[in-house]
Amino acid sequence: MQEWLAEHKLVSYLLIVGFTIYIFNRVFRPVKRLPILKEIAVYVSILLGSLILLVLQVDKLPIIQCMAVAVALMLILRFRQLYDRWRGKSAGSEDSRGEGRDAADEIR
């Protein structure tokens, strides 16, 4: 797979950009929207930084695979949070004092 990704640079670049944008939006996105010029600057920086990651990917480092694992873990966490929220609603008032909640619920 690593060789195929090295041969198909456009596909590799698009995957890297997509993963990077997803990770940025899920982890580093501020609560309030940025002004449009700052937003453009962030995405231009992502596009340029993805070129550096593409060079490392073509040079046989598993950049895309590592980013895919990170995105998969983020999706698992999101599904777990949704499940816990759904489970809390269906349990009714059993957890009314907040006992048994995990650290992710405490942050919210």
Secondary structure, DSSP 8 states (H G I E B T S, - for coil): -HHHHHH-HHHHHHHHHHHHHHHIIIII--SS---HHHHHHHHHHHHHHHHHHHHHHHTT--HHHHHHHHHHHHHHHHHHHHHHHHHHHHHTTTTTT-TT--HHHHH-
